[in-house]
Amino acid sequence: MKNPKFITARTLISFLAVFAFFCGVSSPAAAPFPAGTEALHSDSDLSSEMVAGIDRMASRLIANSRPNRRPIREQLAAILGVVDKRLPFSALDLVGDTASPAVLLETDTVKVSRVRWPVFEGVHGEGVFVQPKSAPLARIIYLPDADTPPEKLVDEMLLSAQCEILILALTSRASTYSGSERLGISTDLSHREWIYRQCFEAGRHIIGFEIQKALALLDWFKSRPVQLPILVAGLGEGGLLALHTTAIDTRVDAAYVAGYFAPRENVWQEPLYRNVFGLLRDFGDAEVASLVAPRPLVVQHLGFPQTQPKTPTPGSRQISAPGRLETPAAKLSEAEVERARSIAPGDWIRFYTQRQGLKEVVRSVFPLVTAASILSKASSNDKPIGLPVDAARERRQVVELERFSQQLVLDAEAERELKFWKALPLHSSEAFELHIRGERERFWKELIGRLPDPDSPPHPRTRLAFENDKVSVHEVMLDVWEDVFAWGLLCIPKNIAPGERRPVVVCQHGLEGLPADVVEADPTQKAWSYYKGFALGLAERGFVTFAPHNPYRGKESFRVLQRKLNPMGLTLFSVIAGQHQRILQWLGELDFVDSSRIGFYGLSYGGKSAMRLPAILPGYALSICSGDFNEWIRKCVSTDIPQSYVFTAENEIWEWNLARHFNYAEMAALIAPRPFMVERGHEDGVARDEWVNYEFAKVRRLFDRLSLQDRSAIEHFNGPHTIRGEGTFEFLHRHLAWPAPNAKR
């Protein structure tokens, strides 16, 4: 739900008190605080304070990550998505036609051609091949910055290098092809972010794709009858690729990196396409470089790309994630080099600034690679030859990676069928629950990202928000970790008998929402149109309800949290899970609560919570997902539907490698054998009915096979993105064993 206006806790209470007054309810002072709590005194904006506290925790996790890093080559390849088997090939293919010939230049000593080579099925690398006609001394894989066409780097120095040099074409930062002609959607996404959005969910990365293009060339070079030294060199974005390519594959003899090398703790401030899940747990640039040792590595502090805000294109969606590239201070880059040397001692790594001549630098380290002096335009006076750029190449490369990424989604469903569904032991409930327990832990640890359990004493603080003749509503604050707290509204029915323990429904708001939204009882208010005051309504039916605040509020301020947490192998739900651990613990200790009957019911982003939190927290006795359940993976990455997140401003939504392991049906399986229900309005724009029903059919099949037919349900209704509260309320009464109104207790 969209609600951009922030509201302080004091304003919230004042609003609710006024609401209670006009409804003719009793005085707030007449109801006590829950036992064992202190009075809550705060006039601050608890929503923004929560986000700020989580931000401090995320920054602290990043700052403390260095001493615990353990760089492993295979792990680096995995987090970059370098996992697909490459296609072999015996020769480079020429690329050209009558309008744009393949051979760009030929002299008595050298030939320059446009070439391509296979990498995966339907995906090719492309670039410019410089071939000396005399026997070469070395081979160079040359990776330019993303916005530099390979033809622009061909100059006289390169032509006289006496090396075989393949200059790759990288996916650029332009946005020409970032959209769908069929749907009539264009965006301002760079081509790099466009591909990132589509492949991240499948455990692939634009960085990994381009490393694979370089490695395919390395495979070919190593298949040649004459073996020569191989240098991988890169500038800017190509410097990133050169460093990581050499770290991953020991067949590279030496590396040259310019325009990329610095402390990486601020990677969350860089463009989204540099976000690598789990990177900072084990790798900064120093740790990556240590995997190059003892092979020579030269780091040159020049040629850093600078990104500028794009000028909006009329009719184009302005949805790209914030991020910038800047030149780091030379002393910071040099300090990172020293860290690399402390990890892997020796003279294998050298650092130079633009004050040194590159020709002398590289020849001193790579005496056989006489061509390496061409590897920086910033230190060379040689002018480009002026070869024409292949105007069609960028589109080919973007389209190929888009098609490959879309196919990954289909392949992932088959992978889930084999590795998840066929592995389920359905012969006994005990075997099923034991197996699911392991899957639940895997989901939490590897996909959500697991933090240590809450370690701060809960220190509950409460104050009365308002009350009516049936319910008292208390604002509650609980400590979770240092800087992190849980906060929400607790609705307590007034007719609880001494010693009686009631079931609880945790009622979760959606995007940009507040706890007050789900207790709103005025049909003229915007919050009512979404939530129908369902937390208050359920409390008036006799349930205890709790409306927690989840920190997906504040637009980019909360999305930054995801950017900071991802490099630590964590997500926003890593934090939310800890908050709900504390909430479940505290609720279960209240003397009027039955801890075995705590259900979860959420709308929209609260529906996302309903899929993830009960899947990892068995303390929730059931889950109801409203306004969110669908074929989640395709919703995240498909370029065929207008509702897809590739076309929206939600830049925090993708979860690394989720597609290969869990979609919403698999998450529902983690909730089983506990009851699970979906609430779905036919006019809800979140997804199509067909996708919702397709995914739910898998859930129904599982519950049927477990002989738990009555524990799964879906209710469709004629309506939009909203709580309906009919079949779901009946579901709660039935499975939390609390009689509906007018039923006998």
N, C-alpha and C positions, 0 to 999 in steps of 0.2 A: 504494500500500500504506500502510496506517495504521500508524505506529510513533511515537507521540508522545514517547517517552522519548529524550532527547538522550544521546549517547555521545561522550566525548572521544577524541581520536586515541590517547592513551596507553592508555585503557581498551580501545579497539578492538584494539590490538596485544597487550595482555595477554590478552584473550579468545582471539585467534587463536593465540597461543603455547600457551595451555592446551589449546585444541582440538587443536593439532598434537601436543602431548605425549601426550594420551590416545589419539590415533590411532597412536601409535608411530612418528612420523616423526622425521627427523634434526634435529639442533640448528640453530636459526636462524643461529648464528654461522658455519656452514659455507658459506653462500652469499654471494657478493659483491654489492655494489650494482651497478646498471648503470653502464657506463663514462661518465665525464664528468659525474658528479653529486656534490653535496656531501651530507653526512649531514643528515638532517632531525631537528631537535630541537624538539619542541613537545609540551607537555602540555595545550594548550588544546582546547576543543571546536571543531574545525575546521569543522563544519557551521554552527554558529551564528556563528562568526567570519566565514565566507564571506558569510552573509546580511548581517551587520553591515557588512562592507566594501562590498558592493554598495549598501547603504543610504547609506553615506557618499558613494559615487560619484554616486548619483542625486540626493542633496541638493546636491552640488557642481554638477551639470549644471543644476539648477533655479536655483541662486544665480547662476550665470554666464550665464544666458539673456538677461537684460535688455538688455545692449548690442547683441545681435545680432538683436533683434526688428525685423521689417519688416511692419507691419500693412497688409494688403490686404483690401478689402471682400469680394471674391469668395471669398477663402480663408476668411474668417470664416464666411460662409454655408455653405461646404462642410463645415467641421469641425463645424458645428452641425446638419448634415443638412437644411439648407434647400435642397433640390434638386428637390422634386416640383412639377410644374405645378399651380397652383391652379385650381379651377373658377370660372367667372364666374357672377354672379347679379345680378338686377336689383332685388331687394327682400328685406328681412329677413322671415323667417317668424315668426309669433306662436307661442308654445309655451304650451299650457294645455289644460285640460279643465274639466268642471263642478266637479270637486273642487278644482282649482287653476287659477283663471282666468288667462289670459295678461295681461290688463290689471290691474296691481297697484294703480295709483293714477291718478286723473285729476282735475285741478282746472281752473280757468279759465285757468291759465297754463302748465300742464305735464301731460304724460302719461308714465307709467312702465309699461313692458311687459317681459315676458319674451320673448326672441327667440332665433332660431337662424339660421345661414347655412351654406351648403356650403363646404367647404375642399378636400377630396379626395373621391373616390368612397367613400361610406359614412362619411365623417368630417365632423362639423359643429363649428363654434364655437357656444357658447351664452353668454348673458349677459342683462343688464338694460339696456334702452334708455331713456334720459331725453330726451324731446323737448319743447323749449319751443314754445309755440304762436305766439309771435312769432318774427320772423326771427332765427336764431341768429347769434352773433358769431364762433363758432369751433366746431371739432369736437375731441373728446377721446376717445382710446382709453385706457381706464383699466384697468390690470392690478393687481389686488389681490394680497396674499400668498396662497399656495396654500391655506391653511386658512381663508380668509375668503370666505364666499359673497357674491356681488355684492349681494344684497338688503340685507346688513348695512351696506353703505356708503352707502345712500341716506339723506340727511338734509336738513334745511331749507336749508342752504347750497348743496347740490348742486341742489335744486329751483329755486332762484332764480338759477342761474348764467347763464342765457341762452346756454347752449351745448348742442349735441347731444353727449351723453355715452354711450358704450357701455362698460359695465363687464363685462369678461369673467369667466367662471367658469374657474378653472384646475383641473387635476387635483390633488387634495389629497394630504396625507401620511397619510390614513387607510389602513387595510389591509383594509377590508370585502370588497372584490372581488378581492383578490390571491390567487387560487387557482383550483382547478377543481372545480366541483360534480360533474361527471361522474366524476372520479377520486377524489373525496372528499378532496381536499387543500386545506387552508387554510394561509396563511403569515402572518408578521408583516411582510412587505414593504410599504412604503408604495406607494400606487398609482403614485407617480412612479418608484420603483425597479422596480416590476413591469413597467411599460412600457419603461423603460430596458433591462432585461435582454432583452426581446424584439426591440427595434429596433436596438440598438447594432451587432450583427453585420451588419445590412443597411445600415450607413452612415446611420442616422437617430438622432434623439435626442428625448427628451421636451421638451427646451428648444426644439429646432427645430420640433417639432409645434406648440407654443404660439405661437412666433413666426409660423408660417404662419397660425394663426387670426387673429392681429392684422393680418398683412399682407393677408389676405382682406378684412378690414374696410377697410383702407387702399385696396385696389383699388376697393371699392364707393364709398367717399367720393370718390375721384378720378373716378369715372364719373358723379357727380351733376352736374346742369346748373349749379349755383351752387358755385363753389369758395371755400373758407374756410380760414383757418389751421388746421393739424392739430397737436395736441399729443399725444404719447404719454407717459403717466405711469404709474409703477409703485411699489408698496410691497413690500418684502421680496423674495419670489421674483418678484413682478411688477416690482420694480425691476431685477432682472437682465434680465428680458425686455424692459423698456422701453429699457434701455441698448443691448442688442444689436439690437433691432428698428430703432432709430433709426440705429445704425451701419451696418446692412445696407442700409437703404432711404432714399435721399436725398429721397424725397417727403415725409417727415416734416419739419415746420417747426421743432419744438423738442421738448425732452425734459425730463422731471422724474423724478429717481431718488431714492427714499428707502429706507432699510433695506438698501441694497446698494451698496457702493463701498469698496474697500480693496485693499491688495496681494493678489495672487491666488496667490503662491508656495506657500501652504499649502492649495491647493484639494484636495489629497489627503487632508486631514483632514475635509473636508466630506462630506455624504452622497454616496453613490455616484452618484446621479442628476445630480450636478454634474460628474462626470468627463467631460472633453472631450479626445479624443485629439488631441495636437499643439497644444493651446491655448498653452502657455507658450513654444513656439518663437517665436511671433510676437505673442502678445497677453497683456498683463495688463489690468486695468481701464483703466489710462491709455491704452494703445494702442487699446483698443476705443473709448474716449471720443474719441480724436483723430480717429476716422472720423466723428464727429458734427460736428466743427468745419467751417466757422465758424458753424453753426447753434447757437442758444442751448441750453445744458445746465445745469440746476440740480441739484446734489447736496446732499441734506439728510441729515445724520447723525442719523437717528432711525428708529424702527420696525423695527429688525433683528429677524427671527424668532429665537426661541430654541427649540432642539429638546431634548427630554428622552428618556431611555431609556423604551421602551414597557413597559407592564406585560404580561407574557406572558399570552396567551389560551389556556386549556386546549384541547388538541387541535390547536393551531396550530403549524406548524413555525417555530422561531426561527432564521431564516436570513438576516435582513437584514444588510447590510454595516455595519461600524462607521462612524460619521461624525456630526459635530455642527455646529450653526450657533450662532455666538456674536456678540456685539456687539464689533466691533474698536474699539480706542482711536481717539478722534477725530483725534489727531495722525497716526495711520497713514493714515486716509482722506484727511486734508488733504494729506499728503505725496504720495499717489497722484494727487490733483487737480493738485498742482504739477508732477508728472511729465507729466501730460497737457498742461498748459500749456507745458511745455518742448518737447514734441513738436510741438504746433500752437500757436504763440504767439498771444496775443490775449485779449480779454475775453469770449470765448464761453462759458467755463465758470465757474460760481460755486459756492462751497462754504459751507454754513451748518450750524450745530449747532442743537440745540433751544432755545438761548438767544434765537434770533431768531424773530420772528413770521412764520409761513409766508405769510400773506396779503400782507404787505408785500414779502417776498422775491420771490414769484412775479410779483406785479403790476409790480415794478420791471424784471423781465426780459421778461415777456410782457404788455405793457400791453393788448393786444387780448383776451387770454384771461382775462377777468374771473373765470371760474369756477375758476381753478387754485388758489384759496385753499382749496378743499375737499379737496385731494389728500393731506392727512395728518390722520388722526384724532388723532394724538398732540398736535397743536397747535390743535385745534378744540374749542370747547365745545359745538358743536351735537350733539345726540343723534340716533341713528338713528331713522328713522320707525317701524321695527318691522314691515317687510314680511315675509310668510311666505317661507321658503326652499323652493325646489323640491327635494323629498326624492328624486326619481327621477333628477335630472340627473347626479349623480356616477356612478351606475351606467351610464347611457347613454354618458357620455364615456369611461369606462374600457373598456367593451365595444367601442366603436367603434375606439379606438386599438389594442386587442388584435387585433381582426379585421384591421385594416389592416396591422399588423406581421406577423401570420401570413401574410397574402397576399404581403407583400414577400419571404418566403422562397421561395414558389413562383415569383414573378416573377424572383428572382435566379437560379434554376436555368436559366430560359430565357435570361437575360442571359449566363450563363456559356457556355451552348451556342453562342450566337451569337458572342460576343467571344473565347472561348478555343478551344473545340473546332473550330469551323468555320474559324478562322484558322490552324490548324496545317498547315504544309506537310508532307505525307506522301509526296511524290513522290520524295524522296531523303533519305538519312540526314544528309547534310551540311546541307541546308536545314533539316531538323528540329532538329538540334543547335544551329545558329546562332540559330534562332527561340527555342528553349527557353532558351538562354543569356540572352537579353533578358528573357524572362518570369521567369526565376530572379532576375535582378537587381531586377526590379520587385517581385516578391514580398518580397524581403529589404528593400528600401528603403521601400516604401509600406505593407506589411501587417505584417511583423515589426518593422521599424524597424532601420535599420543604424547601428551605431556605427563609429567609425574602427577600423581593424585594430589588434590588440594592439600596444602600443608600449613595454611594459616588457621588458627582457631576460628570457628564460624562467627563468634561475637555478634549474635543477632541483635539488630536494632529495629524497633518498630514504632509506628505512630498511626493513630486512627485517621483514615482519610475521610470516610463518611459511613453512614449506616442508614438503613431503612427499617421497616418493621420486621423484615425477615433475615437480613444479612448485615453484618458489620464488615467493612473493608479496611484492611490495614496495609500500610506501606511497610515493606520489609527490606532490610539491607543485610547482606551476609558477606563476610570476608572469604576469599578463595585462595589466592596467592598474594604475595607482595604486589601492591598496586592494582590488584584485580579483585573486584567484588561482584556479587550477584545482587539483583534488585528487582522488586516486583510488587504486585498487589495480591494480598491474601484475602479471600472472601470466605467468611465463616458464617454458616447458617446459625441463627439464634436458637433453634429448637434442639440443639444437641443435648442429650441427657447426660448427667454425670456418669463417667465411666464408659460412655459410648464412643466407638471409633468409626469414623465415616470414611468412605472412599474419597479420593481426590482426583480432580481433572486439572492437569496443567494446560492452560489455554494460551497458545503462542501467537503473538501478532506477526505481521509480515514486514516487508521492506519499508524502512523509514517510519515504522510504527512505534507506539508507546504502550505500556501496560494500560493506561487509561482508555485506550481505544477499544479494548475488549470488554470493558465494563460500561461503555457509553450506552445510555438508555434512551436518548433523545433521537427519534427517527428523523429529525431534520438535520442532524449532524452528519458530516461526511463519513466519520468512523463507523456510524451505524450502518451505512450502505454496504460496507464490507463485512463487518463482524457481527452485527445484530445483537451487540451486548452479550455475547454467548457466555462469557465467564460469569457475569452477574446472573444471567438467566439460569445457568446450571446450578449456581449456588442457591437460588430461590427454589430450585427443585430438591434441595437437600444435600447436594455434593459440596464438599469443601473444594474451592478452586484456587489456583495460584496462577497469576499472569506475570511471568518473568519478562524482563527486558533482555532481548538478544541484541548484540551490539552492531547489527547491520543497519546503522543509521548515521546520517551525516554525509551522504554522497561520497566524495573522494576521500574524506577523512577516515571512513571505515574501510574503504577499498585499499588504502595504504597499508592497513593492517595485514591484509592478504599478501601484499607485495613484500612486506617485511618477514612474514612468517614462512612463506613458500621456500626461500633459500635455506631455511632451517628444517625443511622437511615437514612443515606444519601448515595448517590452514586455519581460517577463522573458526571452523567447527572444532578444532583442537582445543581452543579456549572455551567455546560455548559448552563443550562436553564437560570440562572441569567445573564450570559454573553450575551445570545441571547435576553433576555428582554431588555438589554441596547442597543444592536445592533438595534433591531426593533424600539426602542424609537428614537435613533439618526437618523437612516435612514428616519423615518417618518417625522422628523423635517427639513430635507433638502428641500430647496425651489424648487428643480427640481424632487422631488420624490412624487409619489402618494402612500400614506401610506396604502390605501385600496387594493393595488395591489403588494404585496410583496410575492413572491413565494419561495419555498425551493426545492433544487435539490442536492442530495448527493449520493456519490458512496461508497460502502463498509462500513467502520465505519461511513462514512458520510451518508450511507443508514440507518444505525442504528439510526443516528441522525434524518433522515427524518421520521422515524416511531415515535420517541419520542417527538421531539421538537414541530412540528406542532400539535401533539396530545394534548399538554398542553398549547401551546401559540396560541391563536386564531388570533394573529396579522399576522400569516402566512396565505395567501389567498389560497394556494394549496401546495401540497407536491408531489415530485417524488422520489421514492426509487429505486436506481440503484444498482445492484450487491449485494443485501443483503436480499430482501424479500424472506421469506420461512416459513416453519413450524418451527418457532423459538424455541419453547419449546423442541421439539425433537432434533433439532440441538444442543441445549445446553446440553442435558442429555442422549441421546440415546447411548446405547452400541452396537447398531446393524449397525451403519454406520461409515465408516472411517472418514467422515467429521466432526464428533461430537466433540464438545469442551472438552469432557471428555478425549480425546486423544491428546490435544494440550497444548501449553505453555501459552495460554491466561487464566491466573488464576483470572482475574478480571471480567469475562464475566457474571457470574450468578447473577440474581436479585431475592432477597428473596421473595418467595411466589408468584412470577409472574404467574406461571402456573395455579393457581387456579382462576385467575382474568382476565389476558390479554395475548393473543398471538398476532401475527401481524394483524390478521383480526380484533380483537377487538380494537387495536390501530388505525387501519384505520377507524373504526367506530367513534372513537373520533375525527378524522379529518373531517368526514362528517358533514354537507352536502358540505363542501369545496371539490374541485376536488382532486383526488388522482390517481397516476399512478405508475406502476411498469415497470422497464426496465430490461430485463433478457436475458443474453447470454446463448445459449444452452450448451456451453462448460465451463461455469462458475462453478468452483469447490466448490463454497460456499454451494450449495445445489443441489438436483435433480430437474429437471423440474416437476416431478410428485408432489413433496412436494410444490413447488412454486404454481403450478396450483390448488392443493387441497386447500391451504390456501386462494388463491385469489378468488376462487369460492364463498367463504363466503362474500367477499367484494362486488363482482359483484351482488350477491343476494340482499344484503342490498341496494345498490344504485338503483337496479331495483325496489325494493319495495317502495323506496322513490320517484320513478318516476324521477330519476336523472341519467338515463342511460348514458348520454353523459359526465358525470363527473368522471367516473371511466374507467381506461384503463390499458391494459398490452401489452407490445410489446416484442415479442421474436425475437432474431436474431441469425444468425450463427456466434458465436464469444465467446471470453472469458470474463474475469472479467474486463469490461471496459465500459466507456461511449460510446454509439453509436451516440446519438445526432440527431436522425432523427424524429421518432414519438414523442419523448419527446419535441423536439424544437417546433414541430407543436402544441403540447398540451399547451406549455407555451404561444405561440402566441395567441391561441384561448381563453384560460381561463384568461390570463392577459390582453386581449384586446389590443394587439399590433400587427400591420400588419407584416406579413412575408416579406422577401425581394422580391421586384418586385410587391408586392401587393399595392393597393391604400390605402392611409391613410385617 
